[in-house]
Amino acid sequence: MKEFYMQLALNEAWKYQFLTYPNPAVGCVILDKNGKILAIKAHEKAGLAHAELNAIADALKKIRPEILLPKDANALHDFICKNHQNIFKGAIAFVTLEPCSHQGKTPPCAKLFSELGFKKIFISVKDENDIAKGGADFLRNQGIEIEFGILEKEGKDLLKPFLKWQKGQFKLFKLALSMNGSTLGKIVSNKLSRTYAHKIRSIIDLLVIGGNTIRIDKPTLDARLCQGKAPDLCILSHKKLENFDHNIPLFQIPNRKIYTKIPEKAKFLMYEGGENFLKSLKNEIDLFLIFQSSILNNQKNVTISLNLKPLYKNFLGNDTYGIYESE
């Protein structure tokens, strides 16, 4: 059964994969002392509550719907510590990554588990980060049982983007396909899929595109669907930047930086484009984000030799999407 609950935590974390940059994606499941699920939550965005605090807050709100919880993570942590009324005494948590033990922008999750009287914490992956690690040792010293390695391989898969952008550049290729496998057409995926892509655009360091995308689609490449910040761009093209039509909307975004070479300081890069762009880059991409709509069209299908292994698949309305790595 412990694998079942950990899988729930992993699935929830994958829903926010990439959106937590520069933090890792993390999920948490809380059970009461009788084994009833109280909450399934994830870390949703850097600077906001970690998965553990999110789950505990959600559980508390379900048990005591009359209370008003603070939105700020530090204030929420303090409020729960003062108002939990031993609701979580003997509770169990399943967390995809070892709870942090340090005070950063948000409070330490290990301390919260201790304050609330949790009985046992199941953890998928040990945190090797020099700043955040040590939560399990702290909890053991407080008399809380710890068990590592639940679905460890799956937990490590979840952490792949985080570990990559911590050490260097992480490269994600986003591709939208019709049901029959065509990238052609100005709008291929539905609004939910495009909104998710815009959310990623709003937090990345750099959006990388090819010259053909500019010439054919004349795009804006902003994050308007989530009211987010438009990303800086890198245009990979044999054509000089000054030779593009600067009336194309992407050039009209205020304060946008546009590069012709990828700067070393950029850690999270998302590539967007079609078949030819993918063919030229496929061997240097870390993960692939592929949307597939439920619409068939009469456009040419993608023909490319690429073996992909799915790490996660889900639905966004009638679209399906998956996060893949190359085998």
C-alpha positions as a Markdown table, in Angstrom:
| # | Residue | x | y | z |
|---|---|---|---|---|
| 1 | Met | 0.0 | 0.0 | 0.0 |
| 2 | Lys | 2.9 | 2.4 | 0.6 |
| 3 | Glu | 3.7 | 2.4 | -3.1 |
| 4 | Phe | 0.1 | 3.3 | -3.9 |
| 5 | Tyr | 0.2 | 6.4 | -1.7 |
| 6 | Met | 3.6 | 7.4 | -3.0 |
| 7 | Gln | 2.4 | 7.1 | -6.5 |
| 8 | Leu | -0.4 | 9.5 | -5.7 |
| 9 | Ala | 2.2 | 12.0 | -4.4 |
| 10 | Leu | 4.3 | 11.6 | -7.5 |
| 11 | Asn | 1.3 | 12.0 | -9.8 |
| 12 | Glu | 0.4 | 15.3 | -8.1 |
| 13 | Ala | 3.9 | 16.6 | -8.3 |
| 14 | Trp | 4.2 | 15.9 | -12.1 |
| 15 | Lys | 1.2 | 18.2 | -12.7 |
| 16 | Tyr | 3.5 | 21.1 | -11.6 |
| 17 | Gln | 6.7 | 19.8 | -13.2 |
| 18 | Phe | 8.7 | 22.8 | -14.6 |
| 19 | Leu | 6.4 | 25.3 | -13.0 |
| 20 | Thr | 8.4 | 25.2 | -9.7 |
| 21 | Tyr | 11.6 | 26.4 | -11.3 |
| 22 | Pro | 14.2 | 26.8 | -9.8 |
| 23 | Asn | 12.8 | 24.5 | -7.1 |
| 24 | Pro | 12.2 | 20.8 | -7.5 |
| 25 | Ala | 8.7 | 19.4 | -8.2 |
| 26 | Val | 7.5 | 17.7 | -5.0 |
| 27 | Gly | 4.3 | 15.9 | -3.9 |
| 28 | Cys | 2.9 | 15.0 | -0.6 |
| 29 | Val | 0.1 | 12.7 | 0.7 |
| 30 | Ile | -1.2 | 13.0 | 4.3 |
| 31 | Leu | -3.1 | 10.1 | 6.0 |
| 32 | Asp | -4.7 | 10.4 | 9.4 |
| 33 | Lys | -3.9 | 7.9 | 12.2 |
| 34 | Asn | -6.6 | 5.6 | 10.9 |
| 35 | Gly | -5.2 | 5.5 | 7.3 |
| 36 | Lys | -7.7 | 7.9 | 5.8 |
| 37 | Ile | -6.4 | 10.2 | 3.1 |
| 38 | Leu | -6.6 | 13.8 | 4.3 |
| 39 | Ala | -4.8 | 15.6 | 1.4 |
| 40 | Ile | -2.9 | 15.1 | -1.8 |
| 41 | Lys | -0.9 | 18.3 | -2.7 |
| 42 | Ala | 2.2 | 19.5 | -4.4 |
| 43 | His | 4.6 | 22.4 | -4.4 |
| 44 | Glu | 3.2 | 24.7 | -7.1 |
| 45 | Lys | 5.6 | 27.6 | -7.6 |
| 46 | Ala | 8.9 | 28.8 | -6.2 |
| 47 | Gly | 8.3 | 31.1 | -3.2 |
| 48 | Leu | 4.9 | 29.5 | -2.3 |
| 49 | Ala | 4.3 | 26.8 | 0.2 |
| 50 | His | 6.2 | 23.5 | -0.1 |
| 51 | Ala | 4.2 | 20.4 | -0.8 |
| 52 | Glu | 4.2 | 19.3 | 2.8 |
| 53 | Leu | 2.8 | 22.6 | 4.1 |
| 54 | Asn | 0.3 | 22.7 | 1.2 |
| 55 | Ala | -1.0 | 19.2 | 2.1 |
| 56 | Ile | -1.2 | 20.0 | 5.8 |
| 57 | Ala | -3.0 | 23.3 | 5.2 |
| 58 | Asp | -5.5 | 21.5 | 2.8 |
| 59 | Ala | -6.2 | 18.8 | 5.3 |
| 60 | Leu | -6.7 | 21.3 | 8.1 |
| 61 | Lys | -9.1 | 23.3 | 6.0 |
| 62 | Lys | -11.2 | 20.2 | 5.2 |
| 63 | Ile | -11.4 | 19.3 | 8.9 |
| 64 | Arg | -12.0 | 22.8 | 10.0 |
| 65 | Pro | -13.6 | 24.6 | 7.1 |
| 66 | Glu | -14.5 | 27.7 | 9.2 |
| 67 | Ile | -10.9 | 28.8 | 9.7 |
| 68 | Leu | -9.2 | 31.4 | 7.4 |
| 69 | Leu | -5.7 | 30.4 | 6.5 |
| 70 | Pro | -3.0 | 32.9 | 5.6 |
| 71 | Lys | -1.6 | 32.8 | 2.1 |
| 72 | Asp | 2.0 | 33.7 | 2.9 |
| 73 | Ala | 3.9 | 30.4 | 3.5 |
| 74 | Asn | 5.7 | 31.6 | 6.7 |
| 75 | Ala | 2.5 | 33.0 | 8.2 |
| 76 | Leu | 0.7 | 29.8 | 7.2 |
| 77 | His | 3.4 | 27.7 | 8.9 |
| 78 | Asp | 3.1 | 29.7 | 12.1 |
| 79 | Phe | -0.7 | 29.7 | 12.1 |
| 80 | Ile | -0.9 | 25.9 | 11.7 |
| 81 | Cys | 1.7 | 25.4 | 14.5 |
| 82 | Lys | -0.5 | 27.5 | 16.9 |
| 83 | Asn | -3.9 | 26.2 | 15.8 |
| 84 | His | -3.6 | 22.5 | 14.9 |
| 85 | Gln | -5.3 | 21.3 | 18.1 |
| 86 | Asn | -3.4 | 17.9 | 17.8 |
| 87 | Ile | -5.5 | 17.0 | 14.7 |
| 88 | Phe | -2.4 | 15.4 | 13.1 |
| 89 | Lys | -1.2 | 13.4 | 16.1 |
| 90 | Gly | -0.2 | 10.0 | 14.8 |
| 91 | Ala | -0.6 | 11.0 | 11.2 |
| 92 | Ile | 1.5 | 9.6 | 8.3 |
| 93 | Ala | 3.0 | 11.4 | 5.3 |
| 94 | Phe | 4.3 | 10.3 | 2.0 |
| 95 | Val | 6.7 | 12.7 | 0.4 |
| 96 | Thr | 8.6 | 12.4 | -2.9 |
| 97 | Leu | 11.6 | 14.2 | -1.6 |
| 98 | Glu | 13.2 | 14.3 | 1.9 |
| 99 | Pro | 11.6 | 17.2 | 3.8 |
| 100 | Cys | 13.8 | 20.3 | 4.0 |
| 101 | Ser | 15.4 | 21.2 | 7.3 |
| 102 | His | 16.3 | 24.9 | 6.7 |
| 103 | Gln | 14.6 | 28.2 | 6.7 |
| 104 | Gly | 14.6 | 29.7 | 3.2 |
| 105 | Lys | 11.9 | 31.8 | 1.5 |
| 106 | Thr | 9.6 | 29.2 | 3.1 |
| 107 | Pro | 9.8 | 27.5 | 6.5 |
| 108 | Pro | 11.4 | 24.0 | 7.2 |
| 109 | Cys | 8.9 | 21.2 | 6.5 |
| 110 | Ala | 10.7 | 18.8 | 8.9 |
| 111 | Lys | 10.0 | 21.1 | 11.8 |
| 112 | Leu | 6.3 | 21.2 | 10.9 |
| 113 | Phe | 6.0 | 17.5 | 10.9 |
| 114 | Ser | 7.6 | 17.4 | 14.3 |
| 115 | Glu | 5.5 | 20.2 | 15.7 |
| 116 | Leu | 2.3 | 18.5 | 14.6 |
| 117 | Gly | 3.1 | 15.1 | 16.1 |
| 118 | Phe | 3.4 | 13.0 | 12.9 |
| 119 | Lys | 4.1 | 9.3 | 13.6 |
| 120 | Lys | 5.9 | 8.3 | 10.3 |
| 121 | Ile | 7.2 | 9.8 | 7.1 |
| 122 | Phe | 7.7 | 7.7 | 4.0 |
| 123 | Ile | 10.2 | 9.3 | 1.5 |
| 124 | Ser | 10.9 | 8.4 | -2.1 |
| 125 | Val | 14.3 | 10.2 | -2.6 |
| 126 | Lys | 16.9 | 11.4 | -0.1 |
| 127 | Asp | 17.8 | 15.1 | -0.6 |
| 128 | Glu | 21.5 | 15.5 | -1.4 |
| 129 | Asn | 21.4 | 19.3 | -1.6 |
| 130 | Asp | 23.9 | 20.8 | 1.0 |
| 131 | Ile | 21.4 | 23.5 | 2.1 |
| 132 | Ala | 18.2 | 21.5 | 2.3 |
| 133 | Lys | 19.3 | 18.0 | 3.4 |
| 134 | Gly | 19.1 | 16.7 | 6.9 |
| 135 | Gly | 15.4 | 16.7 | 7.4 |
| 136 | Ala | 15.2 | 12.9 | 8.0 |
| 137 | Asp | 17.9 | 13.0 | 10.7 |
| 138 | Phe | 16.1 | 15.9 | 12.5 |
| 139 | Leu | 12.8 | 13.9 | 12.4 |
| 140 | Arg | 14.4 | 10.7 | 13.7 |
| 141 | Asn | 15.8 | 12.7 | 16.6 |
| 142 | Gln | 12.3 | 13.9 | 17.4 |
| 143 | Gly | 11.1 | 10.2 | 17.6 |
| 144 | Ile | 9.4 | 10.1 | 14.2 |
| 145 | Glu | 9.8 | 7.0 | 12.1 |
| 146 | Ile | 11.4 | 7.4 | 8.6 |
| 147 | Glu | 11.4 | 5.1 | 5.7 |
| 148 | Phe | 13.3 | 5.9 | 2.5 |
| 149 | Gly | 13.3 | 4.4 | -1.0 |
| 150 | Ile | 9.5 | 4.1 | -1.7 |
| 151 | Leu | 9.3 | 4.2 | -5.6 |
| 152 | Glu | 12.8 | 5.6 | -5.6 |
| 153 | Lys | 13.4 | 5.3 | -9.3 |
| 154 | Glu | 10.1 | 7.1 | -10.0 |
| 155 | Gly | 11.1 | 9.8 | -7.5 |
| 156 | Lys | 14.4 | 10.3 | -9.2 |
| 157 | Asp | 12.7 | 10.6 | -12.6 |
| 158 | Leu | 10.6 | 13.4 | -11.1 |
| 159 | Leu | 13.8 | 15.2 | -10.0 |
| 160 | Lys | 15.6 | 15.0 | -13.4 |
| 161 | Pro | 14.9 | 18.6 | -14.5 |
| 162 | Phe | 15.8 | 20.0 | -11.1 |
| 163 | Leu | 19.2 | 18.2 | -11.0 |
| 164 | Lys | 20.0 | 19.3 | -14.5 |
| 165 | Trp | 19.3 | 23.0 | -14.1 |
| 166 | Gln | 21.1 | 23.0 | -10.8 |
| 167 | Lys | 24.4 | 21.9 | -12.4 |
| 168 | Gly | 24.0 | 23.5 | -15.9 |
| 169 | Gln | 21.4 | 23.9 | -18.6 |
| 170 | Phe | 18.2 | 22.0 | -18.8 |
| 171 | Lys | 16.7 | 21.8 | -22.3 |
| 172 | Leu | 13.0 | 21.1 | -22.8 |
| 173 | Phe | 11.5 | 20.7 | -26.3 |
| 174 | Lys | 7.8 | 21.5 | -26.6 |
| 175 | Leu | 5.9 | 20.0 | -29.5 |
| 176 | Ala | 2.1 | 20.2 | -30.3 |
| 177 | Leu | 0.6 | 17.6 | -32.6 |
| 178 | Ser | -2.8 | 16.9 | -34.1 |
| 179 | Met | -4.2 | 13.4 | -33.4 |
| 180 | Asn | -2.8 | 12.2 | -36.7 |
| 181 | Gly | 0.7 | 13.5 | -35.8 |
| 182 | Ser | 1.0 | 16.8 | -37.7 |
| 183 | Thr | 2.6 | 20.0 | -36.3 |
| 184 | Leu | 1.2 | 22.1 | -39.1 |
| 185 | Gly | -1.4 | 24.8 | -38.5 |
| 186 | Lys | -1.2 | 28.0 | -36.4 |
| 187 | Ile | -3.2 | 26.5 | -33.5 |
| 188 | Val | -2.9 | 22.8 | -32.9 |
| 189 | Ser | -3.6 | 22.2 | -29.2 |
| 190 | Asn | -6.5 | 23.4 | -27.1 |
| 191 | Lys | -6.5 | 26.4 | -24.8 |
| 192 | Leu | -5.7 | 24.4 | -21.6 |
| 193 | Ser | -2.6 | 23.0 | -23.3 |
| 194 | Arg | -1.5 | 26.4 | -24.5 |
| 195 | Thr | -2.1 | 27.9 | -21.1 |
| 196 | Tyr | 0.2 | 25.3 | -19.5 |
| 197 | Ala | 2.8 | 26.0 | -22.1 |
| 198 | His | 2.4 | 29.8 | -21.4 |
| 199 | Lys | 2.9 | 29.1 | -17.7 |
| 200 | Ile | 6.2 | 27.4 | -18.5 |
| 201 | Arg | 7.2 | 30.3 | -20.8 |
| 202 | Ser | 6.5 | 32.8 | -17.9 |
| 203 | Ile | 9.2 | 31.2 | -15.7 |
| 204 | Ile | 11.9 | 29.9 | -18.0 |
| 205 | Asp | 15.2 | 31.8 | -18.6 |
| 206 | Leu | 15.0 | 31.5 | -22.4 |
| 207 | Leu | 12.6 | 30.5 | -25.2 |
| 208 | Val | 14.6 | 29.1 | -28.2 |
| 209 | Ile | 13.0 | 29.2 | -31.7 |
| 210 | Gly | 14.1 | 28.8 | -35.3 |
| 211 | Gly | 13.9 | 31.3 | -38.1 |
| 212 | Asn | 11.2 | 29.4 | -39.9 |
| 213 | Thr | 8.8 | 29.7 | -37.0 |
| 214 | Ile | 9.1 | 33.5 | -37.2 |
| 215 | Arg | 8.8 | 33.7 | -41.0 |
| 216 | Ile | 5.8 | 31.3 | -41.3 |
| 217 | Asp | 3.8 | 31.8 | -38.1 |
| 218 | Lys | 4.7 | 35.4 | -37.3 |
| 219 | Pro | 4.1 | 34.7 | -33.6 |
| 220 | Thr | 4.0 | 36.7 | -30.4 |
| 221 | Leu | 5.5 | 34.1 | -28.2 |
| 222 | Asp | 4.4 | 35.6 | -24.9 |
| 223 | Ala | 2.6 | 34.3 | -21.8 |
| 224 | Arg | -0.7 | 36.1 | -22.2 |
| 225 | Leu | -2.9 | 33.1 | -21.4 |
| 226 | Cys | -1.6 | 33.0 | -17.8 |
| 227 | Gln | -1.0 | 36.8 | -17.5 |
| 228 | Gly | 2.7 | 36.0 | -17.1 |
| 229 | Lys | 6.0 | 37.6 | -18.1 |
| 230 | Ala | 6.9 | 37.1 | -21.8 |
| 231 | Pro | 10.1 | 35.1 | -22.0 |
| 232 | Asp | 13.4 | 36.4 | -23.5 |
| 233 | Leu | 14.1 | 34.7 | -26.9 |
| 234 | Cys | 17.0 | 33.2 | -28.7 |
| 235 | Ile | 16.5 | 32.9 | -32.5 |
| 236 | Leu | 18.6 | 30.2 | -34.1 |
| 237 | Ser | 18.8 | 31.1 | -37.8 |
| 238 | His | 21.3 | 31.7 | -40.6 |
| 239 | Lys | 19.5 | 35.0 | -41.2 |
| 240 | Lys | 20.8 | 38.0 | -39.2 |
| 241 | Leu | 18.5 | 39.5 | -36.6 |
| 242 | Glu | 18.2 | 42.8 | -38.4 |
| 243 | Asn | 17.0 | 41.1 | -41.5 |
| 244 | Phe | 13.8 | 39.8 | -39.9 |
| 245 | Asp | 10.6 | 41.8 | -40.3 |
| 246 | His | 10.4 | 43.6 | -37.0 |
| 247 | Asn | 6.7 | 44.3 | -37.4 |
| 248 | Ile | 6.2 | 40.6 | -36.4 |
| 249 | Pro | 4.5 | 40.7 | -32.9 |
| 250 | Leu | 7.4 | 38.9 | -31.1 |
| 251 | Phe | 9.6 | 41.9 | -31.7 |
| 252 | Gln | 7.0 | 44.3 | -30.1 |
| 253 | Ile | 7.2 | 42.9 | -26.6 |
| 254 | Pro | 8.6 | 45.6 | -24.2 |
| 255 | Asn | 11.9 | 44.9 | -22.3 |
| 256 | Arg | 12.3 | 41.5 | -24.1 |
| 257 | Lys | 15.9 | 40.5 | -24.8 |
| 258 | Ile | 16.5 | 38.7 | -28.0 |
| 259 | Tyr | 19.7 | 36.7 | -28.6 |
| 260 | Thr | 21.2 | 34.9 | -31.5 |
| 261 | Lys | 23.3 | 32.7 | -29.3 |
| 262 | Ile | 22.3 | 31.0 | -26.1 |
| 263 | Pro | 23.8 | 32.8 | -23.1 |
| 264 | Glu | 25.6 | 30.6 | -20.5 |
| 265 | Lys | 23.6 | 32.2 | -17.7 |
| 266 | Ala | 20.4 | 30.7 | -19.0 |
| 267 | Lys | 19.7 | 27.5 | -17.0 |
| 268 | Phe | 16.1 | 26.5 | -18.1 |
| 269 | Leu | 15.7 | 26.6 | -21.9 |
| 270 | Met | 12.5 | 25.7 | -23.7 |
| 271 | Tyr | 12.6 | 25.0 | -27.4 |
| 272 | Glu | 9.5 | 25.4 | -29.6 |
| 273 | Gly | 9.1 | 24.5 | -33.2 |
| 274 | Gly | 8.2 | 21.9 | -35.8 |
| 275 | Glu | 9.6 | 18.9 | -37.3 |
| 276 | Asn | 12.8 | 20.3 | -38.9 |
| 277 | Phe | 13.7 | 22.2 | -35.8 |
| 278 | Leu | 13.3 | 19.0 | -33.7 |
| 279 | Lys | 15.3 | 17.0 | -36.1 |
| 280 | Ser | 18.3 | 19.4 | -35.8 |
| 281 | Leu | 18.2 | 19.4 | -32.0 |
| 282 | Lys | 16.8 | 16.0 | -30.9 |
| 283 | Asn | 20.2 | 14.7 | -29.6 |
| 284 | Glu | 20.8 | 17.6 | -27.2 |
| 285 | Ile | 17.3 | 17.8 | -25.6 |
| 286 | Asp | 16.9 | 16.5 | -22.0 |
| 287 | Leu | 13.1 | 16.1 | -22.0 |
| 288 | Phe | 10.2 | 16.4 | -24.5 |
| 289 | Leu | 6.8 | 17.9 | -23.7 |
| 290 | Ile | 4.4 | 16.7 | -26.3 |
| 291 | Phe | 0.8 | 17.8 | -26.6 |
| 292 | Gln | -1.6 | 15.8 | -28.8 |
| 293 | Ser | -5.0 | 17.2 | -29.7 |
| 294 | Ser | -8.2 | 15.2 | -30.3 |
| 295 | Ile | -8.5 | 16.8 | -33.8 |
| 296 | Leu | -7.5 | 15.1 | -37.0 |
| 297 | Asn | -6.4 | 17.3 | -39.9 |
| 298 | Asn | -5.2 | 16.8 | -43.5 |
| 299 | Gln | -1.7 | 18.2 | -43.0 |
| 300 | Lys | 1.6 | 16.3 | -43.4 |
| 301 | Asn | 2.5 | 14.1 | -40.4 |
| 302 | Val | 5.9 | 14.3 | -38.6 |
| 303 | Thr | 8.4 | 11.7 | -39.8 |
| 304 | Ile | 11.3 | 11.5 | -37.5 |
| 305 | Ser | 13.4 | 8.7 | -36.0 |
| 306 | Leu | 13.2 | 9.1 | -32.2 |
| 307 | Asn | 12.6 | 6.6 | -29.5 |
| 308 | Leu | 10.9 | 8.2 | -26.5 |
| 309 | Lys | 10.1 | 6.8 | -23.0 |
| 310 | Pro | 7.1 | 8.4 | -21.2 |
| 311 | Leu | 7.8 | 9.6 | -17.7 |
| 312 | Tyr | 4.3 | 11.1 | -17.2 |
| 313 | Lys | 1.1 | 11.3 | -19.2 |
| 314 | Asn | -2.2 | 13.1 | -18.5 |
| 315 | Phe | -5.1 | 15.0 | -20.0 |
| 316 | Leu | -5.8 | 18.7 | -20.5 |
| 317 | Gly | -9.4 | 18.8 | -21.6 |
| 318 | Asn | -9.6 | 16.7 | -24.8 |
| 319 | Asp | -5.8 | 17.0 | -25.3 |
| 320 | Thr | -3.4 | 14.5 | -24.0 |
| 321 | Tyr | 0.1 | 15.5 | -23.0 |
| 322 | Gly | 3.2 | 13.7 | -22.0 |
| 323 | Ile | 6.7 | 14.3 | -20.6 |
| 324 | Tyr | 9.2 | 12.0 | -22.3 |
| 325 | Glu | 12.9 | 11.3 | -22.4 |
| 326 | Ser | 14.9 | 9.9 | -25.2 |
| 327 | Glu | 15.9 | 6.2 | -24.8 |
